[in-house]
């Protein structure tokens, strides 16, 4: 393949660029894949967490905690630069960037939250990763350029959850990115980060680097997106909670979206949509075990056999469940639901007779709301709830599953069980202290007993080991 063409966008997560040895491994992976001409990077290791700590500490006036968070960021990146053998000139520029980070953090005013300033601060993590990787790649002889995502990805001004302008991105890709690729340059850019119409940095939400990679792939019209993480693909549930997980070689776009939306943490929930729009397959694998098969996400997923494909779980601090005896909600119930949404409620499920809403904290009601609450069916508030989602297409057509569910759930304090066919999910809400037991029980009965070979994923050593 010519060095001036692109067939893949490769995104590397925080663990993949966690230290100098990781960065060296990433360059090796990229050098072995001539179709990769755009590399999208996350912040290194725990850098984003440290940046969040820095912002929160400065906001509350905890100067010592803020200084400690900055010190961790400084030490982590200067050590990586030293281990990579970067030049004195590169070290000087790295110190300038770290000094800029410190200057931005000094602008945080105590007890004055500033979402725009927070996004500006959080974007430093990806910028530092791109700086280290691009300078190391140049040192090793690659014709490399770092194209700042803040000049490439236009978004709105919803700081912390910015929405990308896909048409604007395509125009900038053609004007700024495509010529570099045509010239044989390996381009590096940040995931997670963009900028609004005023040029102010924005972020796409935690884990948004996957989303960025998919957006760039759509704009470029490439053949594949490769998401490199610390696990070798997608599993039937979280390996940290169930030892005997099963690898999933293939998922449909719809199944991957459902799994991510239900709490699966391998890819960002918005990642699939841009790739799906262009029919671009997504591969998920581990940079720590480059030879592992991984998981392919494609339009042509497995045959829809109405079987459970995976389990996911998600925690909710406060859950409200409303039910009505009639087949249609009353007018006051409609008003109450609207009011609950105004109070920050997220509708997890709604049918003609039931609604399930999640909240970040307990609610307080005025007199009218209390009256509506009493008049509109049966409402129950539950604290510390986990939703376990059974992911699969056409589960309502699986008569055997429906017949087994009452038995499978027997003995667990099930608060509600709902089937959401558009989301490809059958959700079971239980108290959080019972959730892990139920998750393992359902995994054993619905996945391990289907004749597949269960196994625990191979341990992946840290890059610096």
N, C-alpha and C positions, 0 to 999 in steps of 0.2 A: 504494500500500500504506500502511496506517495505520502511524504511527510507534510504536504500542504492540504490534506483532506482530513475530515473528522467523521468518525462513525460512532464514537462513544463519548458520553460525558461521564466522568468518574468523580464521585463524591466520597470523601474520606472523613469519618467522624472523629470525635474528640479523642477516643482511645487510639485510633489509627495514627494520630499525630501527637501522641501523648508525651514523647520525649525524643531525643536525638536518634536513638536506634529505630524508633517507629518511623520517623521522617525518612531515614535512610531506606527503610523497607518500602515505604510508599513510593519513593523515587524508583526503586527497583521494579515495582509493580507497573508503574507508568512506562518505564523504559521497555518493558516486555510487551506493551500493548500499543503498537504504532497508530491505532485508530483513536487513541485518547489524545485529544488536542486541547481539551478544557478540563482543568482540575478544580473542583469546588471543595473548599476546606471549612471544617468546623474549628471552633476554638480548641486549643490543646488541653487535654486532660480535664481538670476541674476548674479551668480558668473562668468560665462563665459563672459558676457558683461563687468563686471568689469576688468577681465583679459585682454580683448581686449583694454579697456580704458587705462589700465596700460601700455601695450605694446606701444600703439600709443602715449601716453603722453611721455614715455621715449624716443621714437624714435624722437620726435620733441623737446625734451629738456624741456618739461613742467613739471618741478620737482614737483610743488605743486599739479597738477592734478594727477600725478603718485602716490604721497604719499596718496592722498585722495582715489584713487582707491584701493590701498593696504590696507588702514585703514578699508574700507568697508568690504573687504574680511576677514580681521583679526577679526573684531568685530562680523561679522555674524557667523563665525565658532566657535569662542570661546564662544559666547552666546549659540549656539546650544549645545556645549559640556557641558556647565554648566547646561542648562535646562535638558539635558539627564542624569545628575548625574554621569558623567564619573569620573574615579579615578584620583588622582593626577599624577599617572604614565602616564595615557592616556593624561592628560593635558600637561605634559612635552613633550611627543612625538608629540602632535599636534603643540606645539610651535616650535619644531624642524622642522616640515614640513613647517610651515609658514615662519620660518627663511630661509629655503632653497628656498622657493618661492621668498623671498626678494633678496636673493643672485643671483638667476637666473636673476631676473629683472635688477639687477645692471650691468649685462653683456651686456645689450642692448646699442649699440653705436648710438649716435645721427646721424640721416640722413644716417644710414647704415642698411637698411632692411635686416633681417636675417630670412628667412622662417623656417629654422630648429630650431632656438632659439625661434621663435614665437610659434611653435607647442609644444616645450618643456614647455613653459610657460602656454599655454592654457590647457595642460593636467593636471595641478594641480587641477582644479575644480573637476573633476571626482575622482581623488585620495583622496581629502579631504572628499568627500561624502562617499566613500568606507570605509575610516578610521572611520568616525563617526558611520556609520551603523554597521560595523562589530564589533566594540568595544561595542556598545550598545547591539547588539544581544548576544554577549558573556556574557555580564553582566546579561542578562535575561535568561541565561542558555542554549542558543543554541550553539551547536558545530559548530563554524563558522570559516572560513578561507578566508582571502582576497588574491586572486591570481591576481597579477598585470598583467593587459592586455598588458603591454609593454613587458612582457615575454611570452605572450600567442598568440597574434595576429600579425603575420608577414605581413608586407606591403612593397610596393616599397617606393621610396624616393620622391614622389610628395607631398611635404609638403603642408598641408591645404586641399588636396583632395587625400589622399593616397589611393592606390588600394590594397585591401587585397590579400594575397596569400592563397587561400582557401584550397589547398592541404597541404600547410605547417601548416595552422591552425589545420586541422584535425589530423595531426601527433602530434602536441603539445597537443591537447585536449586528445588524447589517452594516452600520456605519463605523463601529468601533472594534467589534470582536472578529467579524469575518475576515477583514483584511489582514489581521495578525495571523490568523490560522492559515490563510492563503500564502503568507510569507514564510510558513514553516515554523512559526513560534508556538511553543507550549505555553498556553495562557493559564494563569492561576487567578482565581477570584474567591471572594468570601461567600459562604453560604449565610443564611439567616438575616442578612443585612441588605437594606436598600436605602432610598432617600425619597422624600416627598418633593412636591413641585417647587418648594423654596430651597431645596438642597439640604434640608435637615435630615440627619440619619434616622432611619426607622429600622425596626426589627419585625420579623414575621412570626414571632412566637417561639418558645423553647422547642428545640428540635427542628427548627425551620430550615436547616441546611439541606435536608432531603428535598423539601419543597422547592428551594432555590435551584437545585440540580435539575429537577423535573421541568421547571420553568425555562431554564436555559436550553434543555434538550428540545423542548417544544419549539422554542424560537429558532433554534439551529436546524431542526428537522433531522436529527441524527437517527441512527438505527437502534441504539440501546442506551439505557442509563444503568450505570453500575453504582450501587450503594455499598460501600465498604464499611463494615462495622467491626465490633469485637466478638460477634457470634457468627458461625458459619451457616447463615440462612435463617428462615422462619421456622418456628417449631409450633407444635400443637397447643402449647401454652407456655407460660413463663418458666424457663429452666431453673430460675432461682426459687420457685415455689413447688415445682414437681420434678422429681429426679428422672422419672421414666418418660420424658417427653419424646415425641416422634418428629422426625424431620418432615417437612412438607416440600417436596421437589417443585411443585407447580401450584400456583394460585391464579384464579381469574382476577381481573381488575376489581370486580364487585366484591369478591371475597376479601381481597387485601384491604379495600376501603372499609369494609365492615369490621374487620379485625382491628385495624388501627383506631377506628372511631369508638370501639368498645373497650379500649384500654391496652391493646397490644402495643408494645413499645419498640418494635423493630424499626418501623418507619413512621414519619410524621403523617397525621391523618389526611393532609391536603396533597401529599406527594403524588398520588395516583392520578388525580384529575388531569393535569396538563399532559402527562404521557398518554393517558387514555384517549385524549382528544385527537392525538396524532397516531394512535396505534403503536406507540413506542414501548417495547418490552422493558421491564425493570428487573435487574438481577440484584439480589441481596446476598452478600457473602462476607467472609472475615479476612481482613488484611493480616491477621495473625496466623491464619492457616490458608494461604492463597490458593492451594490446590483443592480445597473442599468444594463439593458440587454447588452448594448454595441453593437459593430458591429463585425460580423465574416467575414473574408476574406478567401475564399476557392476556390478551382479549380471549384467546382460545383456552380457557381454563379446563379443568377436568369435567367430565360429564356430570351434569346436574342430576345426581342420584338421590337427592333428598337425605343425604347423610351429614352428620355433624363433622365438620372439617377441622375445627379448632375451638378452643375455649379462651376467653379473655375475661379480665376482671377489672373493676374500677370502683374506687371508694367515693362515697358521698357523705359529707358531715351531717346534712339534714335532708330528709326525704319526706315529701307530702304525697299521699295517695288519696284521690277522690273517686268515689263511685256513686252511680245513680241507679235506682231500680228501673227507670224508664229507658227505652231504647235511644232516647235523644236527650241531650243535656238541656236543662231549663235555662231561661234567660238569665236568672241570677247566678247560675253556675258559670255561664259564659263571662259575666262581669267579674266574678271572683277569680277565674283563671287569668283574665287579662290583668287584674290588679296584682295577682301573685307574680306574673311575669314582670310587671313594673317594679316589683320588689326584688328583682334579681333571680327569679325562678327560671330554671332551664327545663323545658318540657322534654322529658325523656321518652314518653309514650302517651299517645292520646287516641282514644276510640270514642264511639258514641256513648259508651257507658263508663269509661274509666280514663283518668289522667294521672300520670306520675310526674312530679316535678322535683328537681334537686335544688338545694340552696347551700350557700357557703356558711350560713349561720342561722340561728333560730330567729323566728319572726315575731314582731309585735303588731297587734291589730287595734284599729280604732273601733268605735261602736258599730258603725255601718258594716265594716268588714266582719266583725264577730257575728252580727246578725245574719249576713249572707252565709257565713260558714255554717251556722246552725241550720239554715233553711235549705241548703243545697246539697242534699244527699249526705253521705258518710265520708268524713275527712279524718285521716289519721296522720299524725306526725311521728316519724321515726328518726332516731339519732344514730350516727355511726353505722352506716349501711354500706354493704358492698353488693354491686351487681355482677353476677357471673353470667356471661353471655355465651350461648351455644351458637356458633357461626356455621352457616350452611345454607345453600339455596333450597327453597321449597320444603322447608322443614314441616310446614303445615300439611304437606302431602305424605309425610312419613307416619302412617297410622301406628306402626310399632313403637316409634318414639313417643307419640302422644299417649299410648297405652301404658308405657313404662314409666313416664315421668312421675306420676304420683308415687309410685313405689320407690323410685330413685331419690325423691325428695323427702321421703318419709323419715322422720327423726330429726330433721333440720327445721329451724324456725323460719320458714318461708313467709315473707311479708307480702309478696306478690309475685306472680309469674305471668309474663306477657309475651306474645309473639308479635314481632315487628317485621313483617315480610319485606317491606321496602328496604329495611336496613339489614336484611338477611340474618336476623338475630332472634333467638329466644332468650329472654332475659329473666333471670331469677334473682330476686332481691332478698338478701338475708342479713341478719346482724353480722357485723364485721368479725366478731370473735368466732363465728361458725363458718366463715367463708372459706378458709383454707382447707378445712376438712371436707367441705362440699366440693370444692374445686378438684381435689385429689380423687374423691369418690367418683365424680362424673367423668374425669379423665380416664380412670381405670375401667369404668363400665362402658363408656361410649366410644373410646378411642383405642385403648390398649387391648380390649377384648374383641377387636375387629379382625384379628389375625395378623396384625402388623407387628413388627419387632420393635419393642420399646427399648430405648437406651438413653443414658445420660451423655450429653455432649462432652466431647473431649475438653479437658481443661486447657485454657489458653493462657500461656505464661505472659506476663507483662513484657513489653518490649525491652525494658532495661534489665531484665533477668539474665 
